[in-house]
C-alpha cells in the first residue's frame, strides 16, 4: 500500500511543497503512477513519522535560517565598521589640525597631512622624528617641562610651543596630548592634536605691545613706565626718573596743524632714543608733548648728565614743519626725581618729578630741575601740578559742563538771554566752580582749550535746541589769554564760520581788566567778530574808574556792572552814584546795561528806578545745567499759552 503526497504531508507534518522539492533533490524520493502522481511507501512513511523526522527537519531549517541571519548581521556590522573607518580616515586626513601619535620615545609613528602646514614636510618624512627636532630658541626648556607634566598627569591641554619649519619660518603651535600605557602602566606612546596658532599668537603679542607702547612713536607708554619703576622699587634698587615737556609745543600744532605736531613728537622721540642709548636707560612717551627717561641704578650726577644731553639734543633738532618753514631752537623743561629718596612708591615719585618739571618751567624753561623738598614754592607748585592734571583730565574726558543763568528784563522780570557758565565735573559727580581753576588754567596755558570747548559745546547745544518762541542770546566769557592768542582767534573764527548757528545770538564777554591790559588786541578781536554778527559785553565794568575814558573806544553792546556795586547798592551812596552815572552814560552811548549780583528786592527796586534794562542774580534764578534752562523756558511758555 502507498500514501499519496497529501497523506505523507499530513503524517510527516511537512508542507507539500517541501516534499516535492525533496523529491526533486533526492532527499525523499516518491514513486510515480502511470498518471504521474507521487506515491510514497507506507512502510517508509510510517517509520519516518514514528521517528519524528518532520520536527527534526524543521528544527534544522530554523537553525539554518538563524545562521543565515547571523551572517547577514555580521556582514552589516562589518560594512558599518568599514564605513566608519573610512569616515574617520577622511576626517583625520582632511583636518586642518595635526593629528599625531608617537612611540614611547616620542618619535612620530603617525601624522596626518596637516603635518606639512606645521613642519613643512610630508607625514612620511616625519616618521621617526619628534617635536623637539623643530624647537626654536629657548623652547626646549618649556618642552622638557611639557613632557614632565605629561608623565605626571597623563594629559596636557593647550600647551603652546615655538617651532621652526624646514624653511626656517616661525610657527607657534598649541598642543593637546595624552599618554597611552600598557596593562602594567608602562608608557606605550603619546597621542594628540596640534594646531597652528601663529596668527592668534602674533595678534596677542601685538595687543600686548599696543597696551604697553605709544601708537604714534612706538615708545613704551606711561603704563609700561609704571611697571618698570614698580619692579625696580620691589628690588630695593635706586634710580632716576626724568619727565620732559617740550616748551611751546602748542605753537607748532596751531601754526602747522596736528599732523606736523605728530611728526615733531616722532622726531623728538627718536632724538631722545639716541640720548638714552648711551646712558643705559629707556625713553617713554607719556602723552601729548611729554616724555620720560628711566635710568635704573642712576643717582643725581648721572641724572643731571642725561638731562643736559636731552636738552642739548632737543635744542639741536631741526624739524621741517612745511615746505617753507623749518622749526629750530626747540627747548624743553625737565624734572628729575630719584627713588627711593624722592618717592618710595610710584604715585609719590611721579607727583614729585612732575613738580620738578613745573618748577623748571616757572624758572624760565629750557632747563632741568631736581626735586627739592625744601623749596619755598613747593606748596604752590603742588597745587599747580594737581590742578594741571585735573583740568587736563576734564578736557580729555569731556567733563566740561555748561550751566546757564538767565539775564532778565527788569521791568517785567522776564528772562531774555542767558549767561553761560563753565563747571568741571569731578569724580564724585559734583561740580567745581570756575573761581577755583580759571586762574591756574590761564597760567598753565590750558584756558585756551577750555574756552574753545565751551564755545563748541554751546554751538552744539544751540543747534540741537531751537529757541522757544524767540531767539535768545547767550553770553560767553572769554579769557584774556585766549583773545590775545592769534592762533586761538583763528581757530575760533573757523569754528564760528563753519557752524549753522546765527552769530547774532552770541555775546562774548570780556572783563574790563582784560580789555584795559591790551586795548589794541581787544579792539582787533571785537572788530573781527562783530564783522560776522557777534555781539560783545564788557564784564565787571567799574572795577577801574579809568574805564569811562576808554568806554567809547570799545564797540560793545552791553555793559555788565561789577557785582560789588550792586551788592552794596541799598546801603552805599557811592555805589548808587556810580550805577546811576553808568546808566546815564550807557544810554548816551546806546549801550545796554546788565546789573550782576542782583540778590535783594531793595537793589532790584533801585535798579528799576535808575533805568537799568537787565539784571542777573540769585533773586531771579540760580545757575543750572544749560539743558534745564530750555525745559524751564518751555514750561513757562506753555503756562503762558494756557493762561
Protein Blocks (a to p, Z undefined) as FASTA:
>chain_A
ZZdfklmmmmnopafklmmmmmmnomaccdddfkopacddfklmmmmmmnommmmmmmmm
mmmmmmmmmmmmmmmmmmmmmmmmmmmmmmmmmpmbdcddddfkopafbdcfklmmmnop
afklmgopafklmcghjlmmmmmmmmmmmmmnopaehiacddddfkopacdddddddddd
dfkopafbdcdddddfklmmmmmmmmmmmmmpcfklopacfklmmmmmmmmmmnopacdd
dddddehklmmmmmnojklmmmmmmmmmmmmmmmmmmnopacddfbhjbccdddehiafk
lmmmmmmmmmmmmmmpccdfbfkbccehiacdddddddfklocbfklmmmmmmmmmmmmm
mnngjiacdddfklmklmmmmmmmmmmmmmmmmmmnopaccdddddddfklopafbdcdd
dddddfkopacdfklmmmmmmmnopmmmmmmmmmmmmmmmmmmmccehiacdddddddfk
lmmmmklmmmmmmmmmmpmbdfklpccdddfklmmmmmmlmmmmmmmmmmnopacddehi
hjamklmmmmmmpccfbdcddfklmmmmmmmmklmmmmmmmmmmmmmnopacddehiabf
klmmmmmmnopabdcdjkloccddfklmmmmmmmmmmmmmmZZ
